[in-house]
Amino acid sequence: MKFILTCIAVLLSVHPLFSQKSKQLEHLFSTYEKAGLLSGSVLIAEKGKIIFEKSYGYRNAPKKEKNTNNSIYRAFSMTKMFTATVIFQLEEQGKLSLNDKLSKYYPDFPKGDSITIANLLSHTSGIPNETNSEYTVDEGTFIKYISAKPLNFSPGKDWDYSNSGYYILGYIIKKVTGLNYDKVIENNILKPLKMNHSGFNFNNVTDENKAWGYEFLSDKGSNEALRFKTDHPFGAGAMYSTVEDLFKFNEALKNYTILKKEIIEKAFTPYLKDHYGLGFQITTGFDKKRVGHDGGGPGYRSRYYRVLEDDICLIVMSNSELSHTDFIIPLAEKILYNKPYNIPAIAKVSAADLKKLEGVYSTENSNFYINSAEGKLIFKEGGYPRNALLPLSKTYFQLDEKFTCTFQPDQNGKINTLVIHFWDGTVKTAKRNTNNLIWGIIGNATPNGWDGKDIPLQTDPKNPNIYFLKSYKLNKGNLKFRLNNDWGYSLGLNNDGKSIALAAYDFPINEDGLYDIVLDMTNIVKPQYSIKKSNP
């Protein structure tokens, strides 16, 4: 009886703490959901027990279907942990070695006798990063393409994130086992761990819990992000999963049920740089080691890690590119560790006031694109992902406390200056670019080809958001729409062959001729286009 009473006393003392943390976490995540900056699922566990699990936003925006804890998301680079795990299993079975040279599998690969499997796992091979799905359709095409590129550095001498290395690891798994890469992941990890809602070929998933990926998502409107035509990016990021399935994977690693302890310790040890081991990212928070992997690609953002010392597991999967996943997690961790934290007081800024901030702000070396849509102010620089800024006032916005944007009016009250404070303490002052920056077309269907400048589209002063060319001569080939000759802001064709998405597939021009071309940016969330043969 004394033992039972002691257990009850312990439970009563612990429950309020968990309850308080849960309330704080719920307040944090719901605040960002209400601001339109979170759509996805969150799972937090401590010592093997789930202490918080909840979902936010829409898995299917047009149908207003909400995400649930069973929502299925693309995991992207989280896949690398699974690729690495199979490589370790194959080494345990004596079928390969981490010291194997790349030349063993591809004798003609340049400097292949200097690149080891361990180099591929740790991003120290020097093989350049490649994410173009056009060249990753099959093994032969990719190996020919990537082997023709010079190494970024001598193998083992430096670190540079390389998806290419993980494509090659996927091919090596197939060579060693005689089975397709995805089948090996299924047989060796997914089935044994009963990860029944994880796998590959996301386009073919028909489960009602499938969460579609969005480049823009709000209560009022959405636009689906690029959907790859193939199961890209293969061994570097083609998996899909759920937060609960990833938690099963976490527990299997922790309990050494799929890999031996000494192998996992090797994987969790920095290989060359202190932030990456063998297939796992390594970070530190509150002087505690965290191990896991992030994932991100068109329409999805995700993060998983475990604090080894305290056995705290945190998993977030999101189906919106504009979700503040990376900026919310540090706040969640402060709650878990009872550290001071601050949830920003989000200001309500009218659509008219947001509109005044729109434009291109330029420094000597950079262009910063600012657009507003459905109550959001969207920030874009070069080839970096877009982010929705959190409004703290009409002119002051942030991504987090260390990344802020301040819009400054001139003496006439017009916004012409943007001051940006970056995470590393750098401050840049950008001036509104008053040049006539307009959309154009680029590609081998145009006279300038892919390497030239845009062919500028015309505009009608009465309809400044509609860009066009009439009876313009195009060659058989392909093209994209591009803003300001900048590959950081291009529009292409999604794989449905109808809708537009950022940095998507080329628009095909099937024959030479004169064409009427229209790009309608009236609704920036969901642009429209038309490319038709001109009437004779």
C-alpha positions in Angstrom: 0.0 0.0 0.0 2.9 2.4 0.9 4.4 1.7 -2.6 1.1 2.5 -4.3 0.6 5.7 -2.4 4.2 6.7 -3.2 3.5 6.1 -7.0 0.3 8.1 -6.8 2.1 11.0 -5.1 4.8 11.0 -7.8 2.2 11.0 -10.5 0.3 13.9 -8.9 3.5 15.8 -8.6 4.6 15.2 -12.2 1.2 15.7 -13.9 0.9 19.4 -13.3 4.4 20.0 -14.8 3.5 18.1 -18.0 0.1 19.8 -18.1 1.7 23.2 -17.8 4.2 22.4 -20.5 1.5 21.1 -22.8 -0.5 24.3 -22.3 2.5 26.4 -23.1 3.3 24.3 -26.2 -0.3 24.5 -27.4 -0.3 28.3 -27.0 3.0 28.5 -29.0 1.9 26.3 -31.9 -1.7 27.7 -32.1 -0.4 31.3 -32.1 1.6 30.5 -35.2 -1.3 28.5 -36.8 -3.6 31.5 -36.3 -1.0 33.7 -38.0 -1.0 31.3 -41.0 2.6 30.3 -40.3 2.1 26.7 -39.2 0.5 23.8 -41.0 1.6 20.3 -40.0 2.0 17.8 -37.1 4.1 18.0 -33.9 5.2 15.1 -31.7 7.3 15.5 -28.6 8.3 12.6 -26.4 10.4 12.2 -23.2 12.0 9.0 -22.2 9.9 7.0 -24.7 6.5 8.5 -23.8 4.7 11.0 -26.0 4.0 14.1 -23.9 2.6 16.3 -26.7 1.1 15.5 -30.1 -1.1 17.7 -32.2 -1.7 18.8 -35.7 -2.5 22.2 -37.3 -3.5 23.6 -40.7 -4.9 21.8 -43.7 -3.8 18.6 -45.4 -6.0 19.5 -48.3 -6.6 23.2 -48.6 -9.2 23.4 -51.4 -11.4 20.9 -49.5 -10.6 22.5 -46.1 -9.6 19.1 -44.7 -7.5 19.5 -41.5 -4.2 17.8 -40.8 -4.3 15.0 -38.2 -1.7 13.1 -36.2 -1.9 10.5 -39.0 -1.2 13.0 -41.8 1.4 11.7 -44.3 4.1 14.2 -45.4 7.1 14.1 -47.7 10.2 13.7 -45.5 12.8 14.9 -48.0 16.3 14.8 -46.5 15.2 12.8 -43.4 15.5 10.0 -45.9 19.3 10.2 -45.5 19.1 8.6 -42.1 17.4 5.6 -43.6 19.9 5.3 -46.4 22.7 5.5 -43.9 21.0 2.9 -41.7 20.8 0.3 -44.5 24.5 1.0 -45.4 25.4 0.2 -41.8 23.3 -3.0 -41.8 25.0 -4.1 -45.0 28.4 -3.5 -43.4 27.3 -5.6 -40.4 26.4 -8.4 -42.8 29.8 -8.2 -44.4 28.4 -7.1 -47.8 30.3 -3.8 -47.9 32.6 -1.7 -45.9 32.5 2.0 -45.1 36.1 2.0 -46.3 35.1 0.7 -49.7 36.3 3.0 -52.5 33.8 4.4 -55.0 35.9 2.9 -57.8 34.9 -0.6 -56.5 31.4 0.2 -57.8 32.2 2.7 -60.5 35.7 2.0 -61.9 35.6 4.9 -64.3 34.5 7.5 -61.7 37.2 10.3 -61.6 39.2 10.0 -58.4 36.9 7.2 -57.4 39.8 5.5 -55.7 40.0 8.4 -53.3 36.3 8.5 -52.3 35.0 6.1 -49.7 31.5 5.2 -48.7 32.2 7.0 -45.4 32.9 10.2 -47.4 29.6 9.8 -49.2 27.7 9.4 -45.9 29.5 12.4 -44.3 29.3 14.8 -47.2 33.1 14.9 -47.4 33.5 13.3 -50.9 33.8 16.6 -52.8 31.2 15.5 -55.3 29.1 18.6 -56.1 25.5 18.8 -54.9 22.9 18.1 -57.6 19.2 18.5 -57.2 18.1 18.6 -60.9 15.5 15.9 -61.3 16.2 15.7 -65.0 19.5 13.9 -64.4 18.4 11.6 -61.6 15.8 9.5 -63.5 18.1 6.5 -63.7 21.5 5.4 -62.5 23.4 5.6 -65.8 22.2 9.1 -66.7 23.1 10.4 -63.3 26.5 8.8 -63.0 27.5 10.0 -66.4 26.3 13.5 -65.5 27.8 13.9 -62.1 31.1 12.2 -63.0 31.7 14.9 -65.7 31.7 17.6 -63.0 34.9 18.5 -61.2 35.1 17.8 -57.5 34.6 20.8 -55.2 37.6 19.7 -53.1 39.9 16.7 -52.5 38.0 13.9 -50.9 38.1 13.9 -47.1 39.6 17.4 -46.9 36.5 19.5 -46.5 32.7 19.3 -46.0 29.9 20.3 -48.4 26.3 19.1 -48.3 25.9 16.8 -51.3 22.6 15.1 -52.2 24.6 13.5 -55.1 26.5 11.4 -52.6 23.2 9.9 -51.3 22.0 9.2 -54.8 25.1 7.2 -55.3 24.6 5.4 -52.0 21.1 4.4 -53.1 22.6 2.9 -56.3 25.3 1.1 -54.3 22.6 -0.4 -52.1 20.9 -1.7 -55.2 24.2 -3.2 -56.6 25.0 -4.9 -53.3 21.5 -6.4 -52.6 20.2 -6.9 -56.1 17.0 -5.2 -55.1 15.6 -1.7 -55.7 16.7 0.8 -53.2 13.2 1.5 -51.9 12.5 -2.2 -51.5 15.6 -2.6 -49.3 14.5 0.3 -47.1 11.0 -1.3 -46.8 12.4 -4.8 -46.0 15.1 -3.7 -43.6 13.5 -0.9 -41.7 9.8 0.0 -42.5 8.3 -3.5 -42.1 10.3 -4.6 -39.1 9.4 -1.4 -37.2 5.8 -1.5 -38.5 6.2 1.9 -40.1 3.1 1.2 -42.1 2.6 4.8 -43.2 6.0 5.4 -44.6 7.5 4.7 -48.0 8.3 6.0 -51.5 6.4 7.0 -54.6 4.5 9.7 -52.8 2.6 10.7 -56.0 0.9 7.3 -56.0 -0.3 7.5 -52.4 -4.1 7.4 -52.2 -4.5 7.4 -48.4 -7.0 10.0 -47.3 -4.4 11.2 -44.7 -2.0 12.4 -47.5 -1.0 16.0 -46.9 -0.5 18.0 -50.1 2.4 20.3 -50.2 1.8 24.0 -50.7 4.1 26.9 -51.7 1.3 29.2 -50.3 -1.4 28.2 -47.9 -4.0 30.3 -46.0 -7.7 30.1 -45.2 -8.4 32.1 -48.3 -6.2 30.7 -50.9 -3.5 28.2 -51.7 -1.2 27.0 -54.5 0.3 23.6 -54.6 4.1 23.4 -54.7 6.0 21.6 -57.4 5.3 17.9 -57.5 8.2 15.9 -58.9 7.3 13.7 -61.9 9.7 11.0 -60.6 10.5 9.6 -57.2 13.0 12.4 -56.7 15.4 12.9 -54.9 15.9 9.1 -54.5 18.2 8.1 -51.7 18.8 11.7 -50.7 15.1 12.5 -50.0 12.3 10.6 -51.6 10.6 9.1 -48.5 7.3 10.1 -47.0 6.3 9.4 -43.4 4.2 10.5 -40.3 5.3 11.8 -37.0 4.3 8.6 -35.3 6.3 6.4 -37.7 9.3 8.6 -37.3 9.0 8.2 -33.5 9.1 4.4 -34.0 12.4 4.9 -35.9 13.7 7.1 -33.1 12.9 4.4 -30.5 14.5 1.7 -32.6 17.7 3.7 -32.8 17.6 4.4 -29.1 17.0 0.8 -28.1 19.6 -0.6 -30.7 17.0 -2.8 -32.3 18.0 -2.1 -35.9 21.7 -1.2 -35.4 24.3 -2.2 -32.8 25.3 0.4 -30.2 28.8 0.8 -31.5 27.6 1.5 -35.1 25.1 4.1 -33.8 27.8 5.8 -31.7 30.0 6.0 -34.8 27.1 7.5 -36.8 26.4 10.0 -34.1 30.1 11.2 -33.9 31.2 14.2 -36.0 33.1 12.9 -39.0 35.0 16.0 -40.2 32.9 19.0 -39.2 31.2 19.1 -35.8 27.7 19.4 -37.3 27.5 16.1 -39.2 28.3 12.5 -38.6 27.5 9.6 -40.9 24.0 10.3 -42.1 22.9 12.3 -39.1 23.1 16.0 -38.3 24.6 16.9 -34.9 23.8 20.1 -33.1 24.0 21.4 -29.6 21.3 23.2 -27.5 21.6 24.2 -23.8 25.0 22.4 -23.9 23.3 19.1 -24.8 24.0 17.0 -27.9 21.1 16.6 -30.4 21.1 14.1 -33.2 18.7 13.8 -36.1 18.0 15.3 -39.5 16.0 18.1 -41.1 14.1 17.8 -44.4 12.8 20.3 -46.9 11.7 20.6 -50.5 8.9 21.9 -52.6 5.8 22.2 -50.3 7.3 20.6 -47.2 9.5 21.4 -44.2 10.4 18.9 -41.4 12.7 18.5 -38.4 13.5 15.5 -36.2 16.1 15.2 -33.4 16.7 13.5 -30.1 18.5 15.1 -27.1 20.7 12.2 -26.2 21.3 13.0 -22.6 17.7 13.6 -21.7 16.0 11.3 -24.2 13.8 14.0 -25.5 12.5 13.5 -29.1 11.0 16.3 -31.1 9.4 15.7 -34.5 7.7 18.4 -36.7 6.5 17.7 -40.2 4.9 20.5 -42.3 3.2 20.7 -45.6 3.6 24.5 -46.2 6.8 26.1 -47.4 5.9 29.2 -45.4 5.5 27.4 -42.1 7.8 28.8 -39.4 9.0 25.3 -38.5 12.7 26.3 -38.0 11.8 29.4 -35.9 9.2 27.7 -33.6 11.3 24.7 -32.6 13.8 26.8 -30.5 10.9 28.3 -28.6 9.4 24.8 -28.0 12.8 23.6 -26.7 12.9 26.5 -24.2 9.5 25.5 -22.9 10.7 21.9 -22.5 13.7 23.1 -20.5 11.9 25.7 -18.5 14.0 28.5 -20.0 12.6 32.0 -20.5 10.9 32.4 -23.9 8.9 35.0 -25.7 6.0 34.3 -28.1 5.9 37.4 -30.4 2.8 39.6 -30.2 1.7 39.4 -33.8 0.3 42.7 -35.1 -2.6 43.0 -37.5 -1.5 44.8 -40.6 -4.0 45.7 -43.2 -3.7 44.5 -46.8 -3.3 48.1 -47.9 -0.4 48.7 -45.5 1.3 45.5 -46.6 0.9 46.5 -50.3 2.9 49.7 -49.5 5.9 47.6 -48.6 6.0 45.5 -51.8 8.9 45.9 -54.2 12.4 44.9 -54.9 15.0 46.3 -52.5 18.6 46.1 -53.7 22.1 46.3 -52.3 25.2 46.1 -54.4 25.2 42.3 -54.4 21.6 41.2 -53.6 18.0 41.7 -54.5 15.3 41.2 -51.8 11.8 40.5 -53.2 8.9 41.6 -51.0 5.4 40.6 -51.9 2.1 40.5 -50.0 -0.7 38.0 -50.4 -3.7 37.1 -48.2 -2.4 39.0 -45.2 1.2 37.7 -45.4 4.4 39.6 -46.3 6.7 37.2 -48.2 10.5 37.7 -48.2 12.7 36.2 -50.9 16.4 36.6 -51.6 18.2 34.9 -54.6 18.1 31.1 -54.5 17.1 30.9 -50.8 13.6 29.7 -49.9 10.8 32.2 -49.5 9.7 33.0 -45.9 6.6 34.7 -44.6 7.6 37.5 -42.2 5.9 37.8 -38.8 4.4 41.3 -38.4 5.2 43.1 -35.1 4.1 46.5 -36.5 3.2 48.1 -39.8 6.9 48.5 -40.7 8.7 46.0 -38.4 8.8 42.3 -39.2 10.8 39.2 -38.1 11.6 35.6 -38.8 12.8 35.3 -35.3 14.4 37.6 -32.7 17.7 37.6 -34.6 16.4 38.1 -38.1 14.4 41.3 -38.5 13.2 43.6 -41.4 12.5 47.2 -40.8 10.9 49.3 -43.6 11.8 53.0 -43.4 9.8 55.8 -45.0 11.4 58.8 -46.7 10.5 62.4 -46.0 7.4 62.1 -48.1 6.2 59.0 -46.1 6.9 56.5 -48.9 8.8 53.3 -48.1 12.1 53.3 -50.0 14.5 51.6 -47.5 14.7 48.2 -46.0 17.1 47.5 -43.1 17.7 43.8 -42.6 19.4 42.3 -39.5 20.7 38.8 -40.2 21.4 36.0 -37.8 25.2 36.5 -37.8 24.8 40.1 -36.8 25.3 41.5 -40.3 23.1 44.5 -41.1 22.2 45.4 -44.7 20.5 48.5 -45.9 18.6 47.9 -49.2 17.1 50.6 -51.3 13.9 50.2 -53.3 14.8 49.4 -56.9 13.1 51.9 -59.1 14.1 50.3 -62.3 11.4 48.8 -64.3 11.7 45.2 -63.1 9.3 43.0 -65.1 8.8 39.4 -66.0 10.4 37.9 -69.0 10.8 34.5 -70.7 14.0 32.5 -70.8 14.9 29.2 -72.5 16.1 27.5 -75.7 12.7 28.3 -77.3 13.8 32.0 -77.2 16.5 33.7 -79.3 18.7 34.2 -76.2 18.7 30.6 -75.1 19.1 29.5 -71.5 22.3 31.4 -70.8 21.1 34.8 -72.1 19.0 37.5 -70.7 15.2 37.4 -70.4 13.0 38.4 -73.3 11.0 41.1 -71.5 7.2 40.8 -71.5 5.1 43.9 -72.2 2.6 45.4 -69.8 -0.6 47.3 -70.3 -0.8 50.4 -68.0 -4.5 49.6 -67.4 -3.6 46.1 -66.3 -0.1 46.3 -64.8 -0.2 42.7 -63.4 -0.7 41.2 -66.9 2.4 40.6 -68.9 2.3 39.6 -72.5 3.9 39.2 -76.0 1.9 39.0 -79.2 2.9 37.1 -82.3 6.3 36.4 -80.9 8.6 34.0 -82.7 9.5 30.9 -80.6 11.6 27.9 -81.6 10.8 24.3 -80.7 12.1 23.9 -77.3 11.4 25.0 -73.7 11.0 28.1 -71.7 10.3 29.5 -68.2 9.0 32.8 -66.9 11.7 34.7 -64.9 11.7 37.9 -63.0 14.5 40.4 -63.4 16.9 37.9 -65.1 17.1 36.2 -61.7 17.0 32.4 -61.4 16.1 33.0 -57.8 12.6 33.9 -58.9 11.3 31.7 -61.8 7.9 30.1 -62.6 7.4 26.8 -64.4 4.8 24.2 -65.0 3.7 21.8 -62.3 3.5 18.1 -63.2 -0.3 18.3 -63.8 0.6 20.1 -67.0 -1.8 23.0 -66.2 -0.8 25.0 -63.1 2.1 27.2 -62.4 4.6 26.7 -59.5 7.8 28.3 -58.4 11.0 26.8 -60.0 8.9 24.1 -61.6 9.2 22.2 -65.0 9.8 23.9 -68.3 6.9 25.0 -70.5 7.3 23.0 -73.7 7.1 24.6 -77.2 6.3 21.8 -79.5 7.1 23.6 -82.8 8.5 26.7 -84.3 6.0 29.5 -84.9 4.5 32.8 -83.7 2.9 32.7 -80.3 0.8 34.8 -78.0 2.2 34.6 -74.5 0.4 35.8 -71.3 1.5 35.8 -67.7 -1.3 37.0 -65.4 0.1 37.9 -61.9 -3.2 39.5 -60.7 -3.4 36.8 -58.1 0.2 36.3 -56.9 -0.9 33.2 -54.9 -2.1 31.4 -58.0 -0.6 32.9 -61.2 -2.2 32.1 -64.6 -0.6 31.7 -68.0 -1.4 31.1 -71.6 1.0 30.2 -74.5 -0.9 29.7 -77.7 -0.2 29.8 -81.4 -1.1 33.2 -82.9 -4.1 33.4 -85.1 -3.0 33.8 -88.8 
